[in-house]
């Protein structure tokens, strides 16, 4: 097999892409980091850059890696608002470029941070997959007749309010301290957001990381993914840009595992009350950076 093979499970309808060559990708490689300056993927100086994934999950240049910073130990929190905004600008540019291709129907941006999430290189980076179809989970969100984010919000679940962005714990979170980040206005995707709104996303994303690190410590392992409008040219009225930020912890020093009861049944069990999670995250941010300082962010 030399090309990714999309298969649909005849029992469940689950989508599986078979990519056996990815088994050979480096796992925490020794020697020089390939993403550090002078490494295999970074021969020239850069602030942020995108490259083709050498072990792609999708063919024809539809799998990319975004290098967030030349600093190996950096993070969104350490990069600050400006550095994080540069990454978001590249996410947006690649969404527009890849989404313009005839063979792309959905641009999916995601990050796995930390070894507990299965990240195989420690250097800060995210990935982009340009799917030919709309993946099932974003598709389920988009199938609604109206936008699920443009409605009355539960203040109990709100973690942070910025002028144009909200961060909240989902009403039914898959992960105990998951944070949902979305613009307060109905914006469909990163390119349509515009540079000013994207800069605001950088600010609230950094703040959210401050809160998570206050709760779980430096280098908190997490998963981040972005849902946005498909690029197939169809009308998607329910498309409302949003990010899921999910630490893979259910408490300090305690990993949240997905196991057979959940993976086999398709029903998730969350041991943390969402309202309590939101309260904990609000207090964590105040203790880490001071309530007034966080409120002053854009």
N, C-alpha and C positions, 0 to 999 in steps of 0.2 A: 504494500500500500504506500503510495507516494503523495496522495492528495487527501485532505480531510474528508471524512465520510460521515455525512449527516444521516443518522438513523433515528427512526421513531419507534419507541418500544410498543409492540402490539398489545401489550397488556394494559399499560397506563397512559400511553400517548406521550410519554416523556421524550424530550429531544436529547440526543447524545451525539456528540461529534467525536469520532475516533481519530486520534492523532498519535500513532505509535512512536514517531520520531521524537516527540517531546519527552519521552522517557530518557533520552540521552542528553538532555540539556544540563548545563553545569548546576551543581547543588552546592552553594556556599564555596565557590572555587577558591583555591589557595593562590598565593602570589598576588600580583597586582590586580586590583578591582577593574573590570572591563569598563566601568562607567566613570572612574576617576580620570582626571586629566592625564593624558599619555597612555591610557588603557586602550584596549582593543576597539572600543566604540567611541572614544573621545580623544582622537589624536590632536585636535585643535581646541583652543580655549572656548568655553561656552558659559552662558548663564543658565539657559534652559534649552533643550533640544529634543527632537524626536528622531528615532531611528527605526528601521525595519526590525521586527523580531526575527532573530536567526532560527528560532524554533516555533514557527507560527502555528496558531490554532486555526487560522483561516488562510487560504491561498491568495496569491496574486497581490501581495502588498497590502492586504487588508488586516494585518496584525502589526501593531506598532508599540514601541516602548517610548515613554516620555521621561527624560532625565530631568529631575527637578532642580538640581544644583550640582556644581562640581565638588561640593564639600561632602565627603563620604558620611559624616555623622550628622548631617543636617536633617531638619524636619520642617513641617509647615510652621510650627511655633517658632523655631529658631530662624527661619527665613523671614518671618514677619509678614506684614500686610503686602509690602511691595514685591517681595520674592514669591509669595503665594499667588499674587495677582498675575505675575509673569507666567506661572504654570497654567493658570486658568485661561489666560489669553491664548496659550498654545493649544489647550484642549479645545477652545472655541474654533480656532483656525483650522485644526485638523478635522473637527466635526464638519465644518463647511466644505473643506476640500474632499474628504472621503465621502461625505454625503452627496456630493455632486456626481459621483460615479453611477453609471447605469446599473452596476451589479451590487449596489449597496442600498439597503432599505432601512438600516438602523445603525447608528454610531453609538457604541457603548464604551464609556470611560470608567475605569475602575482602578483601585489600588489595593494591594495586599501588603500590609506593613508589619514586619516582624516575623520571626521564625515560627511563632505559634500559628500564624496564618498559612504557613507553607511557602513563604517567600524564599526564593532560592538565591537571591543576591541582596545584601544588606543595604546597599547604596539607595538613597531615596529615589523612587521611580514609580510611575504608574503605567498603565497599559491601555490600549485602545483596540477594540475589535469592531470591524465594520461588517456587520451581518448582512446577508442577502435578504433575510426575512426579519420580521419583528419578533424578538424572543418572547417566550410565553408569559413571563411575569410582567414586563412592560405592556405586553399585549392585553393582559387581564385588566390592568389599570386603565388602559386606553379604551377598553370596550364599554366603559360607562357612558351614559348619555350626557352627563354633566361632570364637571371637574370636581374631584373629591377633595381638593385643597381650597377651592373657592367656596367656603361655607363658614358658618359660625365656628370659631375655634374654642377649644376647651382651655381656659386660662390655667387650669391646674396642671396641664401637661406642658405649658410653655417653659422653655429653659432660658431663652434670650430673645429680646425684641430689638431689632435695629430699625432704622427709618424705613428701609425697603425690604428687609429680610426677617424671617422668623426661624428660630430653632426650637423644636419641640420633641418630646417623646411621642412616638406614634401611639394611637389609641390601642392598637393590638400589636405591640412590637415583637418581632421575631427574636431579638436579642435583648437581654435585660436592660442595658443602658444605651440602647440605640437612639440616635438623634436624627431627626428628619429636618433638613434645611431647605427652605424654599422661599422664593420671592413673594411678597404680599400681594403683588399684582399678578395677573394671569400672563405669564411669559412662557412661551412654548419650548425654547431651547437656548443654548449658550450663544449662538450667533445673534439671535434676535434680542438677547438681553442688552446688548450694547456695552461699551467699555466701562461706563460709570457703574452700572448695575453689577457687572462682573467684578469690579474692584470691591464693591460691597460684599460680594460673596467671599472674596479673600479675607475680609475682616471678620466676618462671622464664622468662617471656617477656622481661622486661627484662634478665635475666642473659644470655640467648641473644643479645640485640642487642648487649650489651657485648662478647661474644666475636666476633661478626661484624664490628663496627666496629674492634676491635683488629686483626683480620686484613685487612680491606679498606678501612678508613678511615671517617671521618665521612660520614654520609648514604649509607651503603651501599645500593645499589638492591636491592630484594628483592620477592618475592611471598610472600604469606601466605594460607592458606586453611584453613577449618575443616570437618572431616567429623564429622557427628553423626547421631543417630537420625532417620529420616524421621518426618514428622508425620501420616502417613496413617492412624494408628490400628492398623496391623498389628504383629505381634510380630517384632522384629528382634533376635534373640539375639546376633548378632555385632557389634551397634552399640557401639562404644567411642569415646567422644569423643577426638579428637586434632587437632592442628594441624600443618600443614606450613609450615616457614619456609625459603624457598629464595632465597638470594642469587643474582643472575644473573651470577655471576663464577666463573671457574675458577682464578683467581689474582689477586693484587693488580694492578689496572690492566688485566686481561684479561677480556673478556666471554665468557660461555659462550653460543654461538648454537645454536639448533635449526635444522638445515638439511635438505636433500632426502633424505639417507641415512636420517634418522630420521623425518621427517614422512611421507615416501613409503612407507617400509617398516613403520613402526610399531614399530621396535625402537630403543631409545635406546643411545647409546654414552657412557660416563662415563670421562673420562681420569684421574680421581683415585680411588685405592684407598679404599674406605669406611673401613677401619681407620686409614689414614693421615690421612684427613679428620678423624676423631674425635680422634685424637691432636693434630692441629694446632689444632682448636677448643678442646680442653682447655687446651693451653699458652697459646693466645691469651687466654683468660679470666684465667689466672693472671698473665700479664704486664700485663693492662689494669687489674685491680682488686685483685690479690692473692688467693692461693688461700684464705687463712683468711676473708677478707671474703665471698667468694662462698659458702663453705660455711655461713656463718652465716645466709644468707637462708632464709626459710621454704620 
